[in-house]
Amino acid sequence: MPVRKLRRRANDPLPFSERKMKKSNPVISYALDACKIADDLKKICSNSRFSKADHSSAVDLHMSGDSETSEKQTAFGSDEKNVTESDTRMTTNLVSVDGGKLVYSSKCYTRGQLVTLETVNDDPKPVFIQSISMKEVCFRSAKEKKKMLVPIEELQNGNYVLRPSQN
């Protein structure tokens, strides 16, 4: 009796919705009381470059308004009256990570996207965004295949500047 060989069938590819996607890091949010936030604002304002008048207005804005915009403006020092000569040298950008996407100066960047990374010392370089986490962003150079880890704080401080690619 001859031996039958079984035919081998190719694996059926899974639909796109069932493929395993890489999950982003969880977002941690803390709930603080208003009095603790006011105390922290007092400490920050007393140690920072704000004057006494700006310090009291920042605490008053926080205590009076429940809106997030007034809190963000006073916490990040984005009010126009708080800008001094030392602030003009150091630019602060609002950087956040939302669901694996990097939001930088009101533009959304995703993994694998080609962007231009400018540093204080070097010329602008075309780079790919390789990974985005809550603490740092990993870039891969488009030409040299080198990897670069940039902390989120460096993007906020303005030491690194992201721009959409011109392609």
Secondary structure in CASP SS format (residue, H / E / C, confidence):
PFRMAT SS
TARGET T0000
AUTHOR 0000-0000-0000
METHOD secondary structure of the structure
MODEL  1
M C 1.00
P C 1.00
V C 1.00
R C 1.00
K C 1.00
L C 1.00
R C 1.00
R C 1.00
R C 1.00
A C 1.00
N C 1.00
D C 1.00
P C 1.00
L C 1.00
P C 1.00
F H 1.00
S H 1.00
E H 1.00
R C 1.00
K C 1.00
M C 1.00
K C 1.00
K C 1.00
S C 1.00
N C 1.00
P C 1.00
V C 1.00
I C 1.00
S C 1.00
Y C 1.00
A C 1.00
L C 1.00
D C 1.00
A H 1.00
C H 1.00
K H 1.00
I H 1.00
A H 1.00
D H 1.00
D H 1.00
L H 1.00
K H 1.00
K H 1.00
I H 1.00
C H 1.00
S H 1.00
N H 1.00
S C 1.00
R C 1.00
F C 1.00
S C 1.00
K H 1.00
A H 1.00
D H 1.00
H H 1.00
S H 1.00
S H 1.00
A H 1.00
V H 1.00
D H 1.00
L H 1.00
H H 1.00
M H 1.00
S H 1.00
G C 1.00
D C 1.00
S C 1.00
E H 1.00
T H 1.00
S H 1.00
E H 1.00
K H 1.00
Q H 1.00
T H 1.00
A H 1.00
F H 1.00
G C 1.00
S C 1.00
D C 1.00
E H 1.00
K H 1.00
N H 1.00
V C 1.00
T C 1.00
E H 1.00
S H 1.00
D H 1.00
T H 1.00
R H 1.00
M C 1.00
T C 1.00
T C 1.00
N C 1.00
L C 1.00
V E 1.00
S E 1.00
V E 1.00
D E 1.00
G C 1.00
G C 1.00
K E 1.00
L E 1.00
V E 1.00
Y E 1.00
S C 1.00
S C 1.00
K E 1.00
C E 1.00
Y E 1.00
T C 1.00
R C 1.00
G C 1.00
Q C 1.00
L E 1.00
V E 1.00
T E 1.00
L E 1.00
E E 1.00
T E 1.00
V C 1.00
N C 1.00
D C 1.00
D C 1.00
P C 1.00
K E 1.00
P E 1.00
V E 1.00
F E 1.00
I E 1.00
Q E 1.00
S E 1.00
I E 1.00
S C 1.00
M C 1.00
K C 1.00
E E 1.00
V E 1.00
C E 1.00
F E 1.00
R E 1.00
S E 1.00
A C 1.00
K C 1.00
E C 1.00
K C 1.00
K C 1.00
K E 1.00
M E 1.00
L E 1.00
V E 1.00
P E 1.00
I H 1.00
E H 1.00
E H 1.00
L H 1.00
Q H 1.00
N H 1.00
G C 1.00
N C 1.00
Y E 1.00
V E 1.00
L E 1.00
R E 1.00
P E 1.00
S C 1.00
Q C 1.00
N C 1.00
END
